[in-house]
Amino acid sequence: MSISLAQIPVGVTAVMPLRASMVGVSGAFLVLADDDERYWCKPLNNFDHPRVPVTEQIVARLGALIGAPVCEGRLVRLDEIVGWEFRPGSGRPVDAGWAHGSRAIDPVLETRTLAHRTDDDNRSRQAGLYALCDWLLGSDVQWLYALDEDNAYYSHDHGYYLGGPGWNIESLRARANEPAPLSIPSVGLDPDELNRLAGALEGMTRAMIEDALSGLPADWPVSVGELESLAVVLDGRRAPVAARLRAMVT
């Protein structure tokens, strides 16, 4: 199959703003959508880079493809809340169109450390974080742990994966064979989950990656050619990342 962009994407519609952005580089804000779920949204006119929503959506989809513990990603239509200033005092209003949405999990704490490895099923969940980071060239890595789920870890805020939001065909090709493992010691990860993740990567096909990359809004700042090049790079990264995951099994 080939990659396609969508003139009429599949997603949900924001019906009410719930919480403005107070901190953060991109200015994510919380909305209620018409599926009765809450989503942290990053629009194209965020405070960081217009490609941030593209990268966020791609990582959420590919993370789900291998069963990594990513926050659920959806496309969120913002037309019904146009004009709302999503960071007070910034003069930055919501524009019409689609945003990346990350389904809210509460209550959580944000962290850059992988603690609580023996809580919940974090021995398995955190194995997925190592796989996600290495396969998708993770950078500026950040996680959430859910206080109502015995500190279960989730990966979020992926705008600087794939080499950063300004990635392009040349930058992807330059890093195609570059390992990108987490530098945090992997002692205590679930060996069965490491093997499962390795198997998921080994059993994946280019068509599966292309399918995950399809359906992004046609007016987003990414081309089919760029997505096809990304699919080639990620397809080539599968086997070496799987080998590094298997090498972590103790």
Protein Blocks (a to p, Z undefined) as FASTA:
>chain_A
ZZdddfbdcddddfbdfbdcfbdjklpacdddfkopacddddfklckbfklmmmmmmmmm
mmmmnopacdddddddfklmgoiafbghklpacdedddddddddddddddfbdehklgcj
llmmmmmmmmmmmmnopahiacdddfklgopacdehjllgghiakbcfklmmmmmmgccb
dfbdfehiafklmmmmmmmmmmpcfklmmmmmgoiafkbccdfklmmmmmmmmmmmmmmm
mmmmmmmpZZ
